[in-house]
Amino acid sequence: MKLNKSLFSAAVIAGSLLAGQASANISASDFSKALRTVTGPAKVSVTVKDGVATLFGHVDSQFERLQAASAVEKIDGIDQVRNLLTY
């Protein structure tokens, strides 16, 4: 699948939100790699606190919503995903 540039940018920005989070050794690269498989979102952002990743934004379908959560869930250091993506 093609890398969605807006998703990649959102993942990089989201990863930067992790700076200072003592709970994780999670990088922006972890999110961009995990979310690379999801296509079509206009905007996705991720926050992480105490191992809980929260996904915000909009994707094109329920399938993409579930796929994004599944991809993030596989990142080392993520214990739980709160999926607040809309479609």
Order of alpha helices (4+ residues) and beta strands (2+ residues): alpha-alpha-beta-beta-alpha-beta
